[in-house]
């Protein structure tokens, strides 16, 4: 397991040696090439793919579509970089379920974190003993591998019987790269099949749910473990040399924190992509700050992090753009005119919501529409509504049950979904935080690459938060004066969400900081 199967030793970091990070997202994948001497990103490639939703509540992608996209974006990145790739690391969308045979051939499309079919299966989890629920140490939501696996066993018994492995998305990609089937803690701990205090698969839970134990892959020791080497077939697909070392990799939130050197509870990071995640390192696997906040293993050899997950960020904005036939530029330029008191209010919960509501049946809406509203009004309100949802998640994480837990004065921002200056300003005003951006926009891809460097013995863990930590710069600061209009509309947003099924006590518990200071 881990290093024992593939012997490696620590070496001095070599300048101008490069490593590849493959970041498998929900709607696109990225290839990031990093210089291990400086930590700089020297080349990138990307490829988009659709998420299939043939029926309400479904979210799937054919894993073979991922594989083709990975080949394209890696070749794209390599073609723009003259150096040789020395190691590969992985980052991937979390919580999904890839069922495959013993040769990693999928037996059905992958079910994704946005899939809500397993709502009824959560009842099985509700019936678990207090001891079992304590071992899970996480909110019960249907878009996790555990509930989805229970759903497949019940609704698609032939598929379930044909499956040899139940993998996370990036673990399936690693199997394609190396021919080795394995899992690792940062993704495994986010499946609702994991014993967090015991830091291992929860085998008793598998028995309780009536699931086959052998579906779960052997666990690597940590995200930076050497999990295998690039096979000739995979090397040909990627346009790389064979036998390159491949790291175990990490879930995208853990990889983003790793790539940005996030190591202490005083540091909080927001990543905006298809969804939005607010993460904060912690020492204990069971110290949740509030209902709806998740706790998972980090990509560092030891350590944990809290995560507030907003499932409706980029995915909601993409839906609005497509519904209104608008480009990203049109969407963001809608904020050139300030929010108005009579603007419609957008509730973005198209896929339900996790933090803080833990309600997969929440739905989206526009309210307050009038004849005077136009397409720009709708676009502007969509950005505002997603900012409100992100703020809900942020406040759940930094509020908590302890009066001693103070909100951080600064918020690190990663991911490509925060490029608009006006939208950054809105987030700063709502959270009451200064926002700091990185010199690398794809923290998950960079983190994946550095995990590859660690697995190959090219860098030490201490370097990640030290000399290789990315540079940060101030990108937005909250206005000195309280923004009364924004505060009032945020309250309206929470009231409307409560009417749709959100928690009614949330605003009262977390009405501190930011626009409520």
VENSULQUI-V235880 format. One record per helix or strand of 3 or more residues. SS is the DSSP state (2 for helix, 1 for strand). FROM is the first residue (numbers start at 0). LEN is the number of residues. Records with the same first field share a line. If there is no record, write none. Layout:
SS = FROM-LEN + FROM-LEN
//
This chain:
2 = 1-3 + 62-17 + 116-3 + 121-5 + 129-7 + 144-11 + 156-6 + 168-10 + 184-4 + 202-6 + 212-3 + 231-7 + 251-8 + 313-11 + 327-9 + 374-25 + 415-3 + 420-11 + 442-13 + 460-4 + 483-17 + 505-5 + 513-3
1 = 17-7 + 27-8 + 40-8 + 84-8 + 96-4 + 164-3 + 225-4 + 244-3 + 267-5 + 275-7 + 292-5 + 303-7 + 344-3 + 364-3 + 409-5 + 433-5 + 471-5
//
